[in-house]
């Protein structure tokens, strides 16, 4: 089981639009650097920095095939996180009717039901 502090570090490591896109692509299977370069509109050095950061955190790894570096997911939580981020929630959670401790007070916002 991963301690909460390590989970927070994982979220910090992936918290960038390019890194989320990289991980989303890797949930579909192994990708080589050239695949990423075709998909993203970022420079090769910038892409390498994102890949290196994800690798340092143990989220991804790679193997060498000739002159290519082929990346793959290593951390099993990533597909679940990507799936969760893709969910489209239609509604907000309902507002509380009152304070659960004092049983007083009323939420001042609009009530939508």
N, CA, C and O atoms as CSV, one atom per row, in Angstrom:
chain,resi,resn,atom,element,x,y,z
A,1,UNK,N,N,0.846,-1.186,0.000
A,1,UNK,CA,C,0.000,0.000,0.000
A,1,UNK,C,C,0.883,1.239,0.000
A,1,UNK,O,O,1.872,1.308,0.730
A,2,UNK,N,N,0.530,2.191,-0.801
A,2,UNK,CA,C,1.299,3.418,-0.955
A,2,UNK,C,C,0.840,4.448,0.076
A,2,UNK,O,O,-0.353,4.739,0.163
A,3,UNK,N,N,1.777,5.009,0.866
A,3,UNK,CA,C,1.402,6.044,1.847
A,3,UNK,C,C,0.827,7.289,1.153
A,3,UNK,O,O,1.130,7.554,-0.010
A,4,UNK,N,N,0.004,8.039,1.870
A,4,UNK,CA,C,-0.655,9.215,1.318
A,4,UNK,C,C,0.360,10.222,0.764
A,4,UNK,O,O,0.116,10.835,-0.276
A,5,UNK,N,N,1.486,10.396,1.443
A,5,UNK,CA,C,2.502,11.335,0.965
A,5,UNK,C,C,3.024,10.964,-0.414
A,5,UNK,O,O,3.278,11.841,-1.239
A,6,UNK,N,N,3.186,9.672,-0.667
A,6,UNK,CA,C,3.649,9.229,-1.979
A,6,UNK,C,C,2.573,9.435,-3.043
A,6,UNK,O,O,2.888,9.724,-4.198
A,7,UNK,N,N,1.308,9.289,-2.659
A,7,UNK,CA,C,0.213,9.538,-3.599
A,7,UNK,C,C,0.160,11.012,-3.979
A,7,UNK,O,O,-0.100,11.358,-5.132
A,8,UNK,N,N,0.407,11.870,-3.006
A,8,UNK,CA,C,0.419,13.308,-3.275
A,8,UNK,C,C,1.560,13.655,-4.221
A,8,UNK,O,O,1.380,14.452,-5.141
A,9,UNK,N,N,2.727,13.067,-4.004
A,9,UNK,CA,C,3.864,13.291,-4.904
A,9,UNK,C,C,3.555,12.795,-6.315
A,9,UNK,O,O,3.947,13.430,-7.294
A,10,UNK,N,N,2.865,11.681,-6.425
A,10,UNK,CA,C,2.460,11.164,-7.726
A,10,UNK,C,C,1.561,12.171,-8.440
A,10,UNK,O,O,1.746,12.445,-9.626
A,11,UNK,N,N,0.587,12.721,-7.713
A,11,UNK,CA,C,-0.312,13.709,-8.317
A,11,UNK,C,C,0.445,14.962,-8.739
A,11,UNK,O,O,0.153,15.536,-9.789
A,12,UNK,N,N,1.397,15.386,-7.950
A,12,UNK,CA,C,2.217,16.545,-8.332
A,12,UNK,C,C,3.003,16.257,-9.604
A,12,UNK,O,O,3.125,17.115,-10.479
A,13,UNK,N,N,3.533,15.048,-9.699
A,13,UNK,CA,C,4.358,14.683,-10.860
A,13,UNK,C,C,3.548,14.650,-12.146
A,13,UNK,O,O,4.061,15.012,-13.205
A,14,UNK,N,N,2.305,14.227,-12.075
A,14,UNK,CA,C,1.518,14.124,-13.307
A,14,UNK,C,C,0.728,15.392,-13.620
A,14,UNK,O,O,0.121,15.491,-14.686
A,15,UNK,N,N,0.728,16.369,-12.698
A,15,UNK,CA,C,-0.119,17.555,-12.812
A,15,UNK,C,C,0.398,18.556,-13.841
A,15,UNK,O,O,0.799,19.666,-13.489
A,16,UNK,N,N,0.388,18.166,-15.092
A,16,UNK,CA,C,0.742,19.060,-16.193
A,16,UNK,C,C,0.007,18.553,-17.429
A,16,UNK,O,O,-0.040,17.345,-17.657
A,17,UNK,N,N,-0.566,19.448,-18.231
A,17,UNK,CA,C,-1.343,18.988,-19.393
A,17,UNK,C,C,-0.574,18.052,-20.329
A,17,UNK,O,O,-1.143,17.079,-20.823
A,18,UNK,N,N,0.695,18.327,-20.578
A,18,UNK,CA,C,1.482,17.470,-21.473
A,18,UNK,C,C,1.688,16.092,-20.834
A,18,UNK,O,O,1.565,15.071,-21.510
A,19,UNK,N,N,1.999,16.061,-19.544
A,19,UNK,CA,C,2.223,14.776,-18.880
A,19,UNK,C,C,0.942,13.944,-18.825
A,19,UNK,O,O,0.988,12.723,-18.974
A,20,UNK,N,N,-0.198,14.600,-18.611
A,20,UNK,CA,C,-1.476,13.883,-18.636
A,20,UNK,C,C,-1.701,13.296,-20.029
A,20,UNK,O,O,-2.141,12.153,-20.151
A,21,UNK,N,N,-1.407,14.056,-21.067
A,21,UNK,CA,C,-1.574,13.555,-22.434
A,21,UNK,C,C,-0.620,12.394,-22.719
A,21,UNK,O,O,-1.002,11.416,-23.362
A,22,UNK,N,N,0.602,12.503,-22.247
A,22,UNK,CA,C,1.574,11.413,-22.415
A,22,UNK,C,C,1.030,10.149,-21.763
A,22,UNK,O,O,1.034,9.078,-22.369
A,23,UNK,N,N,0.566,10.276,-20.537
A,23,UNK,CA,C,0.058,9.120,-19.806
A,23,UNK,C,C,-1.201,8.558,-20.465
A,23,UNK,O,O,-1.399,7.343,-20.503
A,24,UNK,N,N,-2.045,9.440,-20.978
A,24,UNK,CA,C,-3.235,8.988,-21.682
A,24,UNK,C,C,-2.836,8.148,-22.901
A,24,UNK,O,O,-3.428,7.098,-23.152
A,25,UNK,N,N,-1.860,8.597,-23.637
A,25,UNK,CA,C,-1.391,7.832,-24.799
A,25,UNK,C,C,-0.790,6.495,-24.369
A,25,UNK,O,O,-0.980,5.481,-25.040
A,26,UNK,N,N,-0.072,6.495,-23.261
A,26,UNK,CA,C,0.557,5.261,-22.801
A,26,UNK,C,C,-0.456,4.249,-22.262
A,26,UNK,O,O,-0.162,3.055,-22.210
A,27,UNK,N,N,-1.644,4.710,-21.861
A,27,UNK,CA,C,-2.673,3.753,-21.447
A,27,UNK,C,C,-3.135,2.927,-22.641
A,27,UNK,O,O,-3.717,1.856,-22.468
A,28,UNK,N,N,-2.879,3.419,-23.855
A,28,UNK,CA,C,-3.268,2.705,-25.080
A,28,UNK,C,C,-2.193,1.715,-25.521
A,28,UNK,O,O,-2.435,0.875,-26.387
A,29,UNK,N,N,-0.997,1.817,-24.921
A,29,UNK,CA,C,0.082,0.902,-25.271
A,29,UNK,C,C,1.425,1.597,-25.344
A,29,UNK,O,O,1.529,2.801,-25.108
A,30,UNK,N,N,2.447,0.836,-25.670
A,30,UNK,CA,C,3.825,1.332,-25.754
A,30,UNK,C,C,3.921,2.387,-26.852
A,30,UNK,O,O,3.348,2.235,-27.931
A,31,UNK,N,N,4.656,3.457,-26.558
A,31,UNK,CA,C,4.876,4.523,-27.528
A,31,UNK,C,C,6.357,4.864,-27.569
A,31,UNK,O,O,7.024,4.919,-26.536
A,32,UNK,N,N,6.857,5.089,-28.766
A,32,UNK,CA,C,8.240,5.534,-28.933
A,32,UNK,C,C,8.271,7.053,-28.958
A,32,UNK,O,O,7.245,7.696,-29.181
A,33,UNK,N,N,9.434,7.619,-28.734
A,33,UNK,CA,C,9.571,9.078,-28.692
A,33,UNK,C,C,9.033,9.697,-29.973
A,33,UNK,O,O,8.371,10.733,-29.924
A,34,UNK,N,N,9.304,9.088,-31.104
A,34,UNK,CA,C,8.831,9.642,-32.381
A,34,UNK,C,C,7.302,9.702,-32.421
A,34,UNK,O,O,6.740,10.615,-33.025
A,35,UNK,N,N,6.621,8.739,-31.784
A,35,UNK,CA,C,5.154,8.781,-31.711
A,35,UNK,C,C,4.692,10.019,-30.958
A,35,UNK,O,O,3.750,10.693,-31.374
A,36,UNK,N,N,5.358,10.314,-29.853
A,36,UNK,CA,C,5.001,11.502,-29.068
A,36,UNK,C,C,5.294,12.779,-29.833
A,36,UNK,O,O,4.504,13.723,-29.791
A,37,UNK,N,N,6.415,12.821,-30.530
A,37,UNK,CA,C,6.779,14.027,-31.273
A,37,UNK,C,C,5.741,14.337,-32.347
A,37,UNK,O,O,5.462,15.503,-32.627
A,38,UNK,N,N,5.173,13.297,-32.946
A,38,UNK,CA,C,4.142,13.506,-33.963
A,38,UNK,C,C,2.830,13.972,-33.335
A,38,UNK,O,O,2.079,14.730,-33.948
A,39,UNK,N,N,2.560,13.520,-32.120
A,39,UNK,CA,C,1.286,13.786,-31.470
A,39,UNK,C,C,1.242,15.146,-30.776
A,39,UNK,O,O,0.220,15.829,-30.822
A,40,UNK,N,N,2.339,15.544,-30.133
A,40,UNK,CA,C,2.364,16.783,-29.357
A,40,UNK,C,C,3.065,17.899,-30.111
A,40,UNK,O,O,3.999,17.667,-30.879
A,41,UNK,N,N,2.600,19.092,-29.878
A,41,UNK,CA,C,3.221,20.256,-30.493
A,41,UNK,C,C,4.169,20.913,-29.493
A,41,UNK,O,O,4.010,22.083,-29.145
A,42,UNK,N,N,5.144,20.154,-29.042
A,42,UNK,CA,C,6.177,20.665,-28.143
A,42,UNK,C,C,7.529,20.262,-28.715
A,42,UNK,O,O,7.636,19.339,-29.522
A,43,UNK,N,N,8.548,20.975,-28.277
A,43,UNK,CA,C,9.891,20.667,-28.764
A,43,UNK,C,C,10.358,19.331,-28.194
A,43,UNK,O,O,9.874,18.877,-27.157
A,44,UNK,N,N,11.303,18.715,-28.888
A,44,UNK,CA,C,11.848,17.440,-28.432
A,44,UNK,C,C,12.504,17.566,-27.062
A,44,UNK,O,O,12.310,16.684,-26.226
A,45,UNK,N,N,13.284,18.639,-26.790
A,45,UNK,CA,C,13.861,18.773,-25.450
A,45,UNK,C,C,12.788,18.899,-24.353
A,45,UNK,O,O,12.945,18.350,-23.263
A,46,UNK,N,N,11.705,19.621,-24.649
A,46,UNK,CA,C,10.624,19.769,-23.671
A,46,UNK,C,C,9.937,18.438,-23.429
A,46,UNK,O,O,9.640,18.095,-22.285
A,47,UNK,N,N,9.683,17.691,-24.481
A,47,UNK,CA,C,9.089,16.364,-24.351
A,47,UNK,C,C,9.989,15.448,-23.524
A,47,UNK,O,O,9.503,14.700,-22.676
A,48,UNK,N,N,11.283,15.504,-23.767
A,48,UNK,CA,C,12.240,14.686,-23.020
A,48,UNK,C,C,12.223,15.019,-21.534
A,48,UNK,O,O,12.348,14.126,-20.695
A,49,UNK,N,N,12.069,16.301,-21.203
A,49,UNK,CA,C,11.994,16.702,-19.800
A,49,UNK,C,C,10.767,16.087,-19.121
A,49,UNK,O,O,10.855,15.603,-17.993
A,50,UNK,N,N,9.633,16.108,-19.807
A,50,UNK,CA,C,8.415,15.525,-19.239
A,50,UNK,C,C,8.577,14.017,-19.055
A,50,UNK,O,O,8.205,13.472,-18.016
A,51,UNK,N,N,9.128,13.351,-20.054
A,51,UNK,CA,C,9.333,11.910,-19.964
A,51,UNK,C,C,10.312,11.565,-18.842
A,51,UNK,O,O,10.104,10.597,-18.110
A,52,UNK,N,N,11.375,12.355,-18.708
A,52,UNK,CA,C,12.368,12.118,-17.646
A,52,UNK,C,C,11.751,12.274,-16.261
A,52,UNK,O,O,12.024,11.477,-15.363
A,53,UNK,N,N,10.931,13.286,-16.088
A,53,UNK,CA,C,10.287,13.502,-14.793
A,53,UNK,C,C,9.378,12.321,-14.451
A,53,UNK,O,O,9.402,11.823,-13.325
A,54,UNK,N,N,8.584,11.877,-15.410
A,54,UNK,CA,C,7.690,10.741,-15.167
A,54,UNK,C,C,8.490,9.479,-14.853
A,54,UNK,O,O,8.078,8.664,-14.028
A,55,UNK,N,N,9.623,9.326,-15.510
A,55,UNK,CA,C,10.468,8.150,-15.269
A,55,UNK,C,C,11.123,8.219,-13.886
A,55,UNK,O,O,11.180,7.211,-13.182
A,56,UNK,N,N,11.614,9.392,-13.492
A,56,UNK,CA,C,12.228,9.558,-12.162
A,56,UNK,C,C,11.260,9.206,-11.045
A,56,UNK,O,O,11.670,8.703,-9.999
A,57,UNK,N,N,9.980,9.469,-11.261
A,57,UNK,CA,C,8.959,9.168,-10.251
A,57,UNK,C,C,8.451,7.726,-10.351
A,57,UNK,O,O,7.555,7.333,-9.603
A,58,UNK,N,N,9.013,6.945,-11.260
A,58,UNK,CA,C,8.627,5.541,-11.374
A,58,UNK,C,C,7.270,5.318,-12.008
A,58,UNK,O,O,6.682,4.246,-11.865
A,59,UNK,N,N,6.769,6.319,-12.706
A,59,UNK,CA,C,5.452,6.245,-13.325
A,59,UNK,C,C,5.533,5.536,-14.675
A,59,UNK,O,O,4.634,4.784,-15.051
A,60,UNK,N,N,6.618,5.788,-15.392
A,60,UNK,CA,C,6.852,5.153,-16.684
A,60,UNK,C,C,8.273,4.606,-16.717
A,60,UNK,O,O,9.082,4.890,-15.835
A,61,UNK,N,N,8.561,3.821,-17.743
A,61,UNK,CA,C,9.923,3.369,-18.007
A,61,UNK,C,C,10.041,3.173,-19.512
A,61,UNK,O,O,9.072,3.376,-20.244
A,62,UNK,N,N,11.216,2.781,-19.974
A,62,UNK,CA,C,11.393,2.570,-21.405
A,62,UNK,C,C,12.331,1.399,-21.642
A,62,UNK,O,O,13.057,0.963,-20.749
A,63,UNK,N,N,12.293,0.908,-22.866
A,63,UNK,CA,C,13.288,-0.047,-23.331
A,63,UNK,C,C,13.823,0.487,-24.646
A,63,UNK,O,O,13.172,1.302,-25.301
A,64,UNK,N,N,14.993,0.036,-25.030
A,64,UNK,CA,C,15.628,0.504,-26.253
A,64,UNK,C,C,15.429,-0.545,-27.341
A,64,UNK,O,O,15.694,-1.731,-27.144
A,65,UNK,N,N,14.959,-0.079,-28.482
A,65,UNK,CA,C,14.773,-0.931,-29.654
A,65,UNK,C,C,15.564,-0.289,-30.791
A,65,UNK,O,O,15.076,0.611,-31.474
A,66,UNK,N,N,16.782,-0.765,-30.978
A,66,UNK,CA,C,17.656,-0.131,-31.973
A,66,UNK,C,C,18.004,1.262,-31.508
A,66,UNK,O,O,18.652,1.440,-30.477
A,67,UNK,N,N,17.568,2.262,-32.277
A,67,UNK,CA,C,17.825,3.656,-31.911
A,67,UNK,C,C,16.627,4.302,-31.218
A,67,UNK,O,O,16.671,5.481,-30.867
A,68,UNK,N,N,15.574,3.541,-31.023
A,68,UNK,CA,C,14.347,4.098,-30.443
A,68,UNK,C,C,14.244,3.804,-28.953
A,68,UNK,O,O,14.648,2.742,-28.479
A,69,UNK,N,N,13.697,4.766,-28.233
A,69,UNK,CA,C,13.302,4.548,-26.842
A,69,UNK,C,C,11.794,4.382,-26.852
A,69,UNK,O,O,11.058,5.266,-27.293
A,70,UNK,N,N,11.348,3.242,-26.361
A,70,UNK,CA,C,9.920,2.946,-26.343
A,70,UNK,C,C,9.442,2.969,-24.896
A,70,UNK,O,O,9.918,2.203,-24.059
A,71,UNK,N,N,8.493,3.859,-24.617
A,71,UNK,CA,C,8.015,4.087,-23.250
A,71,UNK,C,C,6.756,3.280,-22.969
A,71,UNK,O,O,5.956,3.003,-23.862
A,72,UNK,N,N,6.604,2.910,-21.697
A,72,UNK,CA,C,5.423,2.174,-21.254
A,72,UNK,C,C,5.100,2.577,-19.821
A,72,UNK,O,O,5.957,3.066,-19.086
A,73,UNK,N,N,3.844,2.360,-19.442
A,73,UNK,CA,C,3.406,2.648,-18.066
A,73,UNK,C,C,3.973,1.609,-17.112
A,73,UNK,O,O,4.078,0.426,-17.433
A,74,UNK,N,N,4.330,2.082,-15.947
A,74,UNK,CA,C,4.853,1.201,-14.912
A,74,UNK,C,C,3.968,1.217,-13.664
A,74,UNK,O,O,3.810,0.193,-12.999
A,75,UNK,N,N,3.397,2.367,-13.352
A,75,UNK,CA,C,2.588,2.527,-12.145
A,75,UNK,C,C,1.145,2.092,-12.423
A,75,UNK,O,O,0.499,2.654,-13.307
A,76,UNK,N,N,0.636,1.111,-11.694
A,76,UNK,CA,C,-0.691,0.571,-11.990
A,76,UNK,C,C,-1.864,1.508,-11.698
A,76,UNK,O,O,-2.984,1.234,-12.127
A,77,UNK,N,N,-1.633,2.598,-10.984
A,77,UNK,CA,C,-2.735,3.508,-10.669
A,77,UNK,C,C,-3.064,4.441,-11.839
A,77,UNK,O,O,-4.160,4.997,-11.898
A,78,UNK,N,N,-2.130,4.613,-12.758
A,78,UNK,CA,C,-2.282,5.602,-13.831
A,78,UNK,C,C,-3.508,5.353,-14.710
A,78,UNK,O,O,-4.254,6.302,-14.950
A,79,UNK,N,N,-3.763,4.142,-15.203
A,79,UNK,CA,C,-4.980,3.967,-16.018
A,79,UNK,C,C,-6.257,4.365,-15.277
A,79,UNK,O,O,-7.171,4.939,-15.870
A,80,UNK,N,N,-6.315,4.059,-13.981
A,80,UNK,CA,C,-7.487,4.453,-13.191
A,80,UNK,C,C,-7.611,5.967,-13.089
A,80,UNK,O,O,-8.707,6.512,-13.222
A,81,UNK,N,N,-6.486,6.652,-12.853
A,81,UNK,CA,C,-6.512,8.116,-12.752
A,81,UNK,C,C,-6.927,8.755,-14.073
A,81,UNK,O,O,-7.723,9.694,-14.089
A,82,UNK,N,N,-6.392,8.252,-15.173
A,82,UNK,CA,C,-6.732,8.805,-16.491
A,82,UNK,C,C,-8.219,8.586,-16.770
A,82,UNK,O,O,-8.895,9.483,-17.273
A,83,UNK,N,N,-8.720,7.413,-16.449
A,83,UNK,CA,C,-10.141,7.127,-16.656
A,83,UNK,C,C,-11.002,8.072,-15.817
A,83,UNK,O,O,-12.018,8.581,-16.291
A,84,UNK,N,N,-10.600,8.297,-14.592
A,84,UNK,CA,C,-11.327,9.202,-13.705
A,84,UNK,C,C,-11.333,10.627,-14.264
A,84,UNK,O,O,-12.364,11.298,-14.230
A,85,UNK,N,N,-10.198,11.089,-14.773
A,85,UNK,CA,C,-10.112,12.439,-15.329
A,85,UNK,C,C,-10.961,12.600,-16.586
A,85,UNK,O,O,-11.388,13.708,-16.911
A,86,UNK,N,N,-11.204,11.512,-17.282
A,86,UNK,CA,C,-12.014,11.578,-18.506
A,86,UNK,C,C,-13.508,11.571,-18.226
A,86,UNK,O,O,-14.301,11.878,-19.116
A,87,UNK,N,N,-13.912,11.224,-16.998
A,87,UNK,CA,C,-15.337,11.215,-16.661
A,87,UNK,C,C,-15.925,12.604,-16.844
A,87,UNK,O,O,-15.281,13.610,-16.546
A,88,UNK,N,N,-17.149,12.645,-17.337
A,88,UNK,CA,C,-17.852,13.910,-17.529
A,88,UNK,C,C,-19.021,13.946,-16.557
A,88,UNK,O,O,-20.027,13.265,-16.757
A,89,UNK,N,N,-18.883,14.735,-15.516
A,89,UNK,CA,C,-19.908,14.814,-14.482
A,89,UNK,C,C,-20.912,15.896,-14.854
A,89,UNK,O,O,-20.543,17.043,-15.107
A,90,UNK,N,N,-22.168,15.521,-14.883
A,90,UNK,CA,C,-23.221,16.432,-15.314
A,90,UNK,C,C,-23.654,17.394,-14.212
A,90,UNK,O,O,-24.017,18.538,-14.489
A,91,UNK,N,N,-23.616,16.932,-12.962
A,91,UNK,CA,C,-24.150,17.740,-11.876
A,91,UNK,C,C,-23.145,17.849,-10.737
A,91,UNK,O,O,-22.231,17.036,-10.596
A,92,UNK,N,N,-23.352,18.888,-9.929
A,92,UNK,CA,C,-22.557,19.043,-8.713
A,92,UNK,C,C,-23.156,18.160,-7.624
A,92,UNK,O,O,-24.289,17.693,-7.739
A,93,UNK,N,N,-22.388,17.942,-6.577
A,93,UNK,CA,C,-22.919,17.236,-5.417
A,93,UNK,C,C,-23.959,18.121,-4.737
A,93,UNK,O,O,-23.849,19.345,-4.798
A,94,UNK,N,N,-24.956,17.537,-4.096
A,94,UNK,CA,C,-25.974,18.363,-3.435
A,94,UNK,C,C,-25.385,19.118,-2.248
A,94,UNK,O,O,-24.472,18.640,-1.575
A,95,UNK,N,N,-25.927,20.302,-2.012
A,95,UNK,CA,C,-25.494,21.128,-0.885
A,95,UNK,C,C,-26.095,20.595,0.403
A,95,UNK,O,O,-27.172,19.998,0.379
A,96,UNK,N,N,-25.418,20.799,1.533
A,96,UNK,CA,C,-25.981,20.335,2.811
A,96,UNK,C,C,-27.192,21.187,3.202
A,96,UNK,O,O,-27.262,22.374,2.885
A,97,UNK,N,N,-28.137,20.558,3.892
A,97,UNK,CA,C,-29.325,21.283,4.349
A,97,UNK,C,C,-28.980,22.190,5.532
A,97,UNK,O,O,-29.549,23.271,5.678
A,98,UNK,N,N,-28.049,21.744,6.369
A,98,UNK,CA,C,-27.635,22.519,7.528
A,98,UNK,C,C,-26.301,21.975,8.024
A,98,UNK,O,O,-25.745,21.041,7.446
A,99,UNK,N,N,-25.806,22.560,9.082
A,99,UNK,CA,C,-24.555,22.091,9.676
A,99,UNK,C,C,-24.803,20.723,10.323
A,99,UNK,O,O,-25.735,20.585,11.115
A,100,UNK,N,N,-23.991,19.715,10.004
A,100,UNK,CA,C,-24.227,18.391,10.587
A,100,UNK,C,C,-23.943,18.317,12.085
A,100,UNK,O,O,-24.392,17.379,12.743
A,101,UNK,N,N,-23.214,19.276,12.636
A,101,UNK,CA,C,-22.879,19.261,14.054
A,101,UNK,C,C,-23.947,19.979,14.874
A,101,UNK,O,O,-24.500,19.413,15.818
A,102,UNK,N,N,-24.234,21.230,14.508
A,102,UNK,CA,C,-25.182,22.030,15.292
A,102,UNK,C,C,-26.623,21.860,14.836
A,102,UNK,O,O,-27.555,22.223,15.554
A,103,UNK,N,N,-26.804,21.310,13.647
A,103,UNK,CA,C,-28.140,21.147,13.036
A,103,UNK,C,C,-28.818,22.498,12.831
A,103,UNK,O,O,-30.045,22.588,12.801
A,104,UNK,N,N,-28.003,23.554,12.687
A,104,UNK,CA,C,-28.530,24.898,12.458
A,104,UNK,C,C,-27.924,25.439,11.172
A,104,UNK,O,O,-27.026,24.841,10.580
A,105,UNK,N,N,-28.434,26.562,10.772
A,105,UNK,CA,C,-27.907,27.221,9.594
A,105,UNK,C,C,-28.511,26.656,8.322
A,105,UNK,O,O,-29.001,25.527,8.290
A,106,UNK,N,N,-28.465,27.460,7.287
A,106,UNK,CA,C,-29.004,27.072,5.992
A,106,UNK,C,C,-28.003,27.486,4.931
A,106,UNK,O,O,-27.453,28.586,4.986
A,107,UNK,N,N,-27.771,26.635,3.989
A,107,UNK,CA,C,-26.877,26.952,2.880
A,107,UNK,C,C,-27.454,28.118,2.092
A,107,UNK,O,O,-28.606,28.045,1.663
A,108,UNK,N,N,-26.682,29.210,1.882
A,108,UNK,CA,C,-27.230,30.407,1.252
A,108,UNK,C,C,-27.339,30.349,-0.266
A,108,UNK,O,O,-27.960,31.233,-0.856
A,109,UNK,N,N,-26.771,29.359,-0.916
A,109,UNK,CA,C,-26.776,29.297,-2.372
A,109,UNK,C,C,-28.087,28.805,-2.944
A,109,UNK,O,O,-28.991,28.398,-2.215
A,110,UNK,N,N,-28.173,28.850,-4.257
A,110,UNK,CA,C,-29.375,28.347,-4.949
A,110,UNK,C,C,-29.493,26.848,-4.728
A,110,UNK,O,O,-28.493,26.131,-4.689
A,111,UNK,N,N,-30.690,26.401,-4.589
A,111,UNK,CA,C,-30.930,24.965,-4.451
A,111,UNK,C,C,-31.400,24.439,-5.805
A,111,UNK,O,O,-32.424,24.863,-6.340
A,112,UNK,N,N,-30.625,23.512,-6.332
A,112,UNK,CA,C,-31.003,22.882,-7.605
A,112,UNK,C,C,-31.301,21.421,-7.333
A,112,UNK,O,O,-30.486,20.715,-6.738
A,113,UNK,N,N,-32.422,20.985,-7.749
A,113,UNK,CA,C,-32.790,19.582,-7.526
A,113,UNK,C,C,-33.265,18.969,-8.795
A,113,UNK,O,O,-33.622,17.791,-8.816
